[in-house]
Amino acid sequence: MDRTANAVWKGNLKEGNGTLDTQSGALKGTPYSFKMRFEDESGKSGTNPEELIAAAHAGCFAMQLSHVLAENGTPATELDAKAVVTLVPGTGITGSALTLVG
């Protein structure tokens, strides 16, 4: 099974910007930029790669845990997984921490 995403970037690193599209259409022309990634922590101006990695980590974990719990005869009613991805400028992603309620 393959899933695809497309990133288009225009311009240089600091003043440029890009858009993200996913095969499913969940992201369609979603903007991202240097500012969104490193300067705007509110998240209101668009997304960034680290936010998408955090969403994927939390989503995959919750789905797999729900499967394991159901297989053991203790199905979950709801699992609320939160991932915090840490990005250190100049170094990269240094961690992803999960918190689970459910």
Contact map, one row per residue, 1 for C-alpha under 8 A:
111000000000000000000000000000000000000000000000000000000000000000000000000000000000000000000000000000
111100000000000000000000000000000000000000000000000000000000000000000000000000000000000000000000000000
111110000000000000000010000000000000000000000000000000000000000000000000000000000000000000000000000000
011111000000000000000110000000000000000000000000000000000000000000000000000000000000000000000000000000
001111100000000000011110000000000000000000000000000000000000000000000000000000000000000000000000000000
000111110000000000011100000000000000000000000000000000000000000000000000000000000000000000000000000000
000011111000000001111000000000000000000000000000000000000000000000000000000000000000000000000000000000
000001111100000001110000000000000000000000000000000000000000000000000000000000000000000000000000000000
000000111110000111100000000000000000000000000000000000000000000000000000000000000000000000000000000000
000000011111000111000000000000000000000000000000000000000000000000000000000000000000000000000000000000
000000001111101110000000000000000000000000000000000000000000000000000000000000000000000000000000000000
000000000111111100000000000000000000000000000000000000000000000000000000000000000000000000000000000000
000000000011111110000000000000000100000000000000000000000000000000000000000000000000000000000000000000
000000000001111100000000000000001110000000000000000000000000000000000000000000000000000000000000000000
000000000011111110000000000000001100000000000000000000000000000000000000000000000000000000000000000000
000000001111111111000000000000001100000000000000000000000000000000000000000000000000000000000000000000
000000001110101111100000000000111100000000000000000000000000000000000000000000000000000000000000000000
000000111100000111110000000000111000000000000000000000000000000000000000000000000000000000000000000000
000000111000000011111000000111110000000000000000000000000000000000000000000000000000000000000000000000
000011110000000001111100001111110000000000000000000000000000000000000000000000000000000000000000000000
000011100000000000111110111111000000000000000000000000000000000000000000000000000000000000000000000000
000111000000000000011111111100000000000000000000000000000000000000000000000000000000000000000000000000
001110000000000000001111110000000000000000000000000000000000000000000000000000000000000000000000000000
000000000000000000000111111000000000000000000000000000000000000000000000000000000000000000000000000000
000000000000000000001111111100000000000000000000000000000000000000000000000000000000000000000000000000
000000000000000000001111111100000000000000000000000000000000000000000000000000000000000000000000000000
000000000000000000011101111111000000000000000000000000000000000000000000000000000000000000000000000000
000000000000000000111100111111000000000000000000000000000000000000000000000000000000000000000000000000
000000000000000000111000001111100000000000000000000000000000000000000000000000000000000000000000000000
000000000000000000111000001111110000000000000110000000000000000000000000000000000000000000000000000000
000000000000000011110000000011111000000000001110000000000000000000000000000000000000000000000000000000
000000000000000011110000000001111101100000000111000000000000000000000000000000000000000000000000000000
000000000000011111000000000000111111100000000001000000000000000000000000000000000000000000000000000000
000000000000111110000000000000011111111000000000000000000000000000000000000000000000000000000000000000
000000000000010000000000000000001111111100000000000000000000000000000000000000000000000000000000000000
000000000000000000000000000000011111111110101111000000000000000000000000000000000000000000000000000000
000000000000000000000000000000011111111110000011110000000000000000000000000000000000000000000000000000
000000000000000000000000000000000111111110000000000000000000000000000000000000000000000010000000000000
000000000000000000000000000000000111111110000000000000000000000000000000000000000000000000000000000000
000000000000000000000000000000000011111111111000000000000000000000000000000000000000000000000000000000
000000000000000000000000000000000001111111100000000000000000000000000000000000000000000000000000000000
000000000000000000000000000000000000000111111000000000000000000000000000000000000000000000000000000000
000000000000000000000000000000000001000111111110000000000000000000000000000000000000000000000000000000
000000000000000000000000000000000000000101111100000000000000000000000000000000000000000000000000000000
000000000000000000000000000000100001000101111110000000000000000000000000000000000000000000000000000000
000000000000000000000000000001110001000000111111000000000000000000000000000000000000000000000000000000
000000000000000000000000000001110001100000101111101100000000000000000000000000000000000000000000000000
000000000000000000000000000000011001100000000111111100000000000000000000000000000000000000000000000000
000000000000000000000000000000000000100000000011111110000000000000000000000000000000000000000000000000
000000000000000000000000000000000000100000000001111111000000000000000000000000000000111000001000000000
000000000000000000000000000000000000000000000011111111100000000000000000000000000000100000000000000000
000000000000000000000000000000000000000000000011111111110000000000000000000000000000000000000000000000
000000000000000000000000000000000000000000000000111111111000000000000000000000000000100000000000000000
000000000000000000000000000000000000000000000000011111111100000000000000000000000111100000000001000000
000000000000000000000000000000000000000000000000001111111110000000000000000000000010000000000000000000
000000000000000000000000000000000000000000000000000111111111000000000000000000000000000000000000000000
000000000000000000000000000000000000000000000000000011111111100000000000000000000010000000000000000000
000000000000000000000000000000000000000000000000000001111111110000000000000000001110000000000000010000
000000000000000000000000000000000000000000000000000000111111111000000000000000001000000000000000000000
000000000000000000000000000000000000000000000000000000011111111100000000000000000000000000000000000000
000000000000000000000000000000000000000000000000000000001111111110000000000000001000000000000000000000
000000000000000000000000000000000000000000000000000000000111111111000000000000111000000000000000000000
000000000000000000000000000000000000000000000000000000000011111111100000000000000000000000000000000000
000000000000000000000000000000000000000000000000000000000001111111110000000000000000000000000000000000
000000000000000000000000000000000000000000000000000000000000111111111000000000000000000000000000000000
000000000000000000000000000000000000000000000000000000000000011111111100001100100000000000000000000000
000000000000000000000000000000000000000000000000000000000000001111111110001000000000000000000000000000
000000000000000000000000000000000000000000000000000000000000000111111111000000000000000000000000000000
000000000000000000000000000000000000000000000000000000000000000011111111111100000000000000000000000000
000000000000000000000000000000000000000000000000000000000000000001111111111100000000000000000000000000
000000000000000000000000000000000000000000000000000000000000000000111111111000000000000000000000000000
000000000000000000000000000000000000000000000000000000000000000000011111111000000000000000000000000000
000000000000000000000000000000000000000000000000000000000000000000001111111000000000000000000000000000
000000000000000000000000000000000000000000000000000000000000000000001111111100000000000000000000000000
000000000000000000000000000000000000000000000000000000000000000001101111111110000000000000000000000000
000000000000000000000000000000000000000000000000000000000000000001001100011111100000000000000000000001
000000000000000000000000000000000000000000000000000000000000000000000000001111100000000000000000000001
000000000000000000000000000000000000000000000000000000000000000000000000000111110000000000000000000001
000000000000000000000000000000000000000000000000000000000000010001000000000111111000000000000000000111
000000000000000000000000000000000000000000000000000000000000010000000000000001111100000000000000000111
000000000000000000000000000000000000000000000000000000000110110000000000000000111110000000000000011110
000000000000000000000000000000000000000000000000000001000100000000000000000000011111000000000000011100
000000000000000000000000000000000000000000000000000001101100000000000000000000001111100000000001111000
000000000000000000000000000000000000000000000000000001000000000000000000000000000111110000000001110000
000000000000000000000000000000000000000000000000011011000000000000000000000000000011111000001111100000
000000000000000000000000000000000000000000000000010000000000000000000000000000000001111100001111000000
000000000000000000000000000000000000000000000000010000000000000000000000000000000000111110111110000000
000000000000000000000000000000000000000000000000000000000000000000000000000000000000011111111100000000
000000000000000000000000000000000000010000000000000000000000000000000000000000000000001111110000000000
000000000000000000000000000000000000000000000000000000000000000000000000000000000000000111110000000000
000000000000000000000000000000000000000000000000000000000000000000000000000000000000001111111100000000
000000000000000000000000000000000000000000000000000000000000000000000000000000000000001111111100000000
000000000000000000000000000000000000000000000000010000000000000000000000000000000000111100111110000000
000000000000000000000000000000000000000000000000000000000000000000000000000000000000111100111111000000
000000000000000000000000000000000000000000000000000000000000000000000000000000000000111000001111100000
000000000000000000000000000000000000000000000000000001000000000000000000000000000011110000000111110000
000000000000000000000000000000000000000000000000000000000000000000000000000000000011100000000011111000
000000000000000000000000000000000000000000000000000000000100000000000000000000001111000000000001111100
000000000000000000000000000000000000000000000000000000000000000000000000000000001110000000000000111110
000000000000000000000000000000000000000000000000000000000000000000000000000000111100000000000000011111
000000000000000000000000000000000000000000000000000000000000000000000000000000111000000000000000001111
000000000000000000000000000000000000000000000000000000000000000000000000000111110000000000000000000111
